[in-house]
Amino acid sequence: MKQVEIYTTRFCGFCVAAKRLLAKKHVSYSEIDVGMQPKKRAEMMARANGGRSVPQIFIGGRHIGGCDELYELERSGRLNDLLAA
């Protein structure tokens, strides 16, 4: 399975929803809390082509967007393929 990284903040409902979907699919992920690590927000924005909102999700180093995009990948049946090693 490809590495999944998710940039979050502590009280973000969309972050919780994205992590819930990943957990439901038994996908492990690295979480970077940009609220607790402000320098990581600049890193996130650079990697996400200026994306400022959280979550910002990366699968195998590829930026897929936020919570809405993650759920759209799941609905369309493309998430499993994207996660496959």
C-alpha positions in Angstrom: 0.0 0.0 0.0 1.3 3.5 -0.8 2.2 5.9 1.9 -0.6 8.3 2.9 0.1 11.6 4.5 -2.6 13.9 5.8 -2.1 17.5 7.1 -4.6 18.4 9.7 -5.5 20.6 12.6 -6.9 19.6 16.0 -10.5 20.7 15.7 -11.2 20.1 12.0 -14.4 18.1 11.2 -13.3 17.5 7.6 -10.0 16.1 9.0 -11.9 13.8 11.3 -14.1 12.6 8.4 -11.1 11.9 6.1 -9.3 10.0 8.9 -12.5 8.0 9.5 -12.7 6.9 5.9 -9.0 5.9 5.9 -9.5 4.0 9.2 -12.6 2.2 7.8 -10.5 1.0 4.9 -7.7 0.0 7.3 -5.3 2.4 5.7 -2.4 3.6 7.9 -1.3 7.2 7.5 1.1 9.8 8.7 -0.7 12.8 10.3 1.0 16.2 10.4 -0.8 18.7 12.7 -0.1 22.1 11.2 -1.8 23.8 14.2 0.8 22.3 16.5 3.6 22.7 14.0 3.2 26.0 12.3 6.3 25.6 10.1 4.6 22.5 8.6 1.8 24.7 7.2 4.3 26.4 4.8 5.5 22.9 3.8 1.9 21.8 3.2 1.0 24.8 1.1 4.1 24.3 -1.0 3.3 20.7 -1.6 -0.4 21.4 -2.2 0.2 24.1 -4.8 -1.0 26.8 -2.4 -3.7 24.9 -0.7 -4.3 26.5 2.7 -7.2 24.5 4.1 -7.0 21.2 5.9 -7.0 18.4 5.4 -4.5 18.2 2.5 -4.0 14.6 1.6 -1.2 12.9 -0.3 -1.1 9.3 -1.5 2.3 8.0 -2.7 3.5 11.6 -2.7 0.8 12.7 -5.0 -1.5 15.5 -3.9 -5.1 14.3 -4.1 -6.8 17.3 -2.4 -8.9 17.4 0.7 -11.8 15.5 2.3 -14.2 16.0 -0.6 -11.7 14.7 -3.1 -10.9 11.7 -0.9 -14.6 10.8 -0.7 -15.1 11.3 -4.4 -12.3 8.9 -5.1 -14.0 6.4 -2.8 -17.4 6.9 -4.5 -16.0 6.5 -8.0 -14.1 3.3 -7.0 -10.7 4.8 -7.8 -9.4 5.1 -4.2 -8.4 1.4 -3.9 -6.4 1.6 -7.1 -4.7 4.7 -6.0 -3.8 3.1 -2.7 -2.5 -0.1 -4.2 1.3 -0.5 -4.2 
